Amino acid sequence: MRKADWSRRLVQENRLSVDDLIWPIFVVEGRNVREPIAAMPGVFRLSVDLAVKEAERAAKLGIPALATFP
């Protein structure tokens, strides 16, 4: 039953692709601000100018959506 592609897709449990991802961006006021978030190592609050660059990076990777947070 699982030899054909269509039947494998019918019985697969999960399928995750880049189309399912949302890139979170934490935004602060200011310019050229990159402030670490203590509770989330490796994650930063970014000023709008840097957030735009992150959004461009997400788009180049094929991630279709952004979620912005204060």
N, CA, C and O of each residue as an XYZ file, in Angstrom:
280
protein
N       0.809     -1.194      0.000
C       0.000      0.000      0.000
C       0.857      1.265      0.000
O       0.440      2.278     -0.562
N       2.024      1.237      0.604
C       2.834      2.456      0.706
C       3.835      2.607     -0.438
O       4.727      3.451     -0.366
N       3.701      1.820     -1.466
C       4.623      1.947     -2.594
C       4.317      3.182     -3.432
O       5.232      3.822     -3.949
N       3.067      3.513     -3.565
C       2.676      4.672     -4.373
C       2.695      5.939     -3.520
O       2.311      5.922     -2.351
N       3.145      7.030     -4.120
C       3.237      8.303     -3.408
C       1.891      8.747     -2.848
O       1.821      9.215     -1.711
N       0.835      8.608     -3.620
C      -0.476      9.058     -3.166
C      -0.930      8.301     -1.926
O      -1.558      8.888     -1.045
N      -0.623      7.005     -1.840
C      -1.062      6.238     -0.665
C      -0.208      6.571      0.564
O      -0.709      6.556      1.688
N       1.066      6.869      0.354
C       1.905      7.287      1.488
C       1.391      8.599      2.073
O       1.347      8.762      3.292
N       1.003      9.532      1.208
C       0.474     10.805      1.686
C      -0.834     10.631      2.464
O      -1.104     11.381      3.402
N      -1.641      9.647      2.077
C      -2.905      9.411      2.773
C      -2.710      8.914      4.198
O      -3.495      9.250      5.084
N      -1.675      8.120      4.426
C      -1.494      7.497      5.743
C      -0.402      8.148      6.587
O      -0.185      7.737      7.726
N       0.272      9.132      6.065
C       1.318      9.770      6.865
C       0.700     10.522      8.039
O      -0.403     11.060      7.942
N       1.429     10.547      9.141
C       0.911     11.199     10.340
C       1.081     12.712     10.280
O       0.139     13.453     10.558
N       2.255     13.167      9.926
C       2.548     14.602      9.907
C       3.371     14.955      8.686
O       4.172     14.160      8.195
N       3.153     16.159      8.213
C       3.992     16.686      7.146
C       4.231     18.155      7.466
O       3.297     18.956      7.485
N       5.467     18.495      7.712
C       5.832     19.858      8.067
C       6.789     20.393      7.016
O       7.770     19.739      6.664
N       6.498     21.577      6.522
C       7.384     22.192      5.535
C       7.619     23.649      5.917
O       7.020     24.156      6.865
N       8.482     24.305      5.183
C       8.782     25.716      5.431
C       7.513     26.564      5.315
O       7.423     27.626      5.932
N       6.541     26.111      4.536
C       5.280     26.843      4.384
C       4.480     26.908      5.680
O       3.588     27.747      5.814
N       4.789     26.031      6.634
C       4.071     25.986      7.907
C       4.729     26.837      8.995
O       4.203     26.937     10.104
N       5.857     27.441      8.690
C       6.614     28.165      9.708
C       6.214     29.638      9.801
O       5.801     30.253      8.818
N       6.347     30.182     11.005
C       6.130     31.607     11.263
C       7.364     32.120     11.996
O       7.768     31.553     13.011
N       7.953     33.182     11.489
C       9.175     33.752     12.059
C       8.781     34.812     13.093
O       8.191     35.826     12.721
N       9.088     34.609     14.378
C       8.755     35.620     15.383
C       9.799     36.737     15.416
O      11.002     36.478     15.365
N       9.328     37.966     15.502
C      10.219     39.121     15.612
C       9.737     39.988     16.775
O       8.571     40.378     16.834
N      10.646     40.278     17.689
C      10.353     41.117     18.848
C      10.898     42.517     18.560
O      12.088     42.683     18.294
N      10.023     43.516     18.614
C      10.375     44.862     18.160
C      10.405     45.853     19.330
O       9.556     45.815     20.222
N      11.405     46.740     19.301
C      11.512     47.835     20.273
C      11.705     49.144     19.514
O      12.063     49.152     18.336
N      11.461     50.238     20.206
C      11.692     51.550     19.600
C      13.183     51.820     19.508
O      13.985     51.237     20.238
N      13.535     52.709     18.602
C      14.926     53.104     18.458
C      15.473     52.765     17.090
O      14.745     52.388     16.172
N      16.772     52.911     16.986
C      17.461     52.636     15.723
C      18.723     51.849     16.040
O      19.470     52.181     16.960
N      18.943     50.804     15.259
C      20.111     49.944     15.411
C      20.195     49.338     16.827
O      21.271     49.247     17.418
N      19.026     48.929     17.348
C      18.945     48.336     18.687
C      18.795     46.823     18.560
O      17.937     46.326     17.830
N      19.640     46.109     19.281
C      19.579     44.641     19.334
C      19.777     44.263     20.800
O      20.906     44.187     21.287
N      18.667     44.029     21.495
C      18.742     43.790     22.934
C      18.327     42.349     23.241
O      17.245     41.919     22.840
N      19.176     41.605     23.946
C      18.873     40.201     24.235
C      17.659     40.055     25.156
O      17.410     40.897     26.018
N      16.923     38.985     24.956
C      15.802     38.642     25.830
C      16.314     37.570     26.785
O      16.613     36.451     26.366
N      16.412     37.910     28.063
C      17.045     37.028     29.053
C      16.387     35.651     29.129
O      17.080     34.646     29.286
N      15.084     35.595     29.023
C      14.364     34.329     29.160
C      14.467     33.441     27.919
O      14.083     32.272     27.957
N      14.987     33.999     26.814
C      15.087     33.241     25.564
C      16.479     33.424     24.972
O      16.679     34.285     24.116
N      17.435     32.629     25.417
C      18.808     32.769     24.904
C      18.855     32.690     23.374
O      18.225     31.827     22.762
N      19.611     33.600     22.778
C      19.748     33.622     21.324
C      18.656     34.398     20.610
O      18.666     34.499     19.383
N      17.703     34.953     21.374
C      16.603     35.732     20.795
C      16.764     37.186     21.238
O      17.146     37.464     22.375
N      16.466     38.109     20.317
C      16.700     39.528     20.577
C      15.476     40.364     20.246
O      14.681     40.006     19.377
N      15.332     41.480     20.946
C      14.386     42.523     20.554
C      15.142     43.420     19.580
O      16.283     43.810     19.829
N      14.490     43.739     18.472
C      15.153     44.503     17.418
C      14.403     45.794     17.131
O      13.174     45.840     17.187
N      15.155     46.836     16.824
C      14.523     48.065     16.343
C      13.985     47.798     14.937
O      14.366     46.822     14.291
N      13.105     48.668     14.477
C      12.437     48.441     13.196
C      13.429     48.262     12.055
O      13.226     47.399     11.201
N      14.499     49.058     12.019
C      15.467     48.943     10.926
C      16.098     47.547     10.884
O      16.302     46.993      9.804
N      16.405     46.981     12.045
C      16.985     45.633     12.080
C      15.917     44.561     11.870
O      16.199     43.500     11.312
N      14.694     44.838     12.316
C      13.596     43.888     12.109
C      13.308     43.711     10.619
O      12.980     42.613     10.170
N      13.431     44.792      9.860
C      13.230     44.703      8.405
C      14.263     43.761      7.793
O      13.927     42.959      6.922
N      15.505     43.848      8.235
C      16.549     42.950      7.729
C      16.245     41.498      8.092
O      16.472     40.596      7.286
N      15.731     41.270      9.301
C      15.348     39.913      9.708
C      14.195     39.399      8.852
O      14.169     38.227      8.478
N      13.248     40.274      8.544
C      12.124     39.888      7.691
C      12.613     39.503      6.300
O      12.117     38.543      5.709
N      13.576     40.243      5.781
C      14.160     39.902      4.478
C      14.859     38.551      4.541
O      14.780     37.760      3.601
N      15.539     38.293      5.645
C      16.209     37.000      5.833
C      15.187     35.862      5.843
O      15.406     34.823      5.220
N      14.084     36.056      6.542
C      13.026     35.045      6.583
C      12.466     34.797      5.183
O      12.240     33.651      4.795
N      12.245     35.864      4.434
C      11.704     35.732      3.079
C      12.657     34.959      2.177
O      12.219     34.127      1.382
N      13.951     35.224      2.294
C      14.937     34.502      1.477
C      14.953     33.014      1.802
O      15.257     32.187      0.942
N      14.625     32.679      3.047
C      14.570     31.274      3.457
C      13.246     30.615      3.079
O      13.076     29.409      3.257
N      12.311     31.407      2.557
C      11.024     30.866      2.127
C       9.964     30.822      3.213
O       8.908     30.220      3.019
N      10.226     31.446      4.347
C       9.248     31.462      5.435
C       8.182     32.502      5.092
O       8.502     33.677      4.911
N       6.913     32.080      5.000
C       5.880     32.948      4.445
C       5.232     33.941      5.401
O       4.496     34.821      4.955
N       5.485     33.825      6.707
C       4.767     34.686      7.653
C       5.671     35.141      8.791
O       6.616     34.454      9.180
N       5.348     36.319      9.307
C       6.044     36.870     10.471
C       5.020     37.113     11.569
O       3.854     37.397     11.297
N       5.470     36.998     12.809
C       4.655     37.392     13.964
C       5.476     38.414     14.729
O       6.594     38.127     15.156
N       4.924     39.602     14.902
C       5.665     40.646     15.613
C       5.138     40.782     17.034
O       3.935     40.700     17.285
N       6.069     40.990     17.953
C       5.753     41.118     19.371
C       6.486     42.329     19.930
O       7.550     42.693     19.430
N       5.923     42.962     20.969
C       6.613     44.099     21.592
C       7.768     43.630     22.461
O       8.461     44.451     23.063
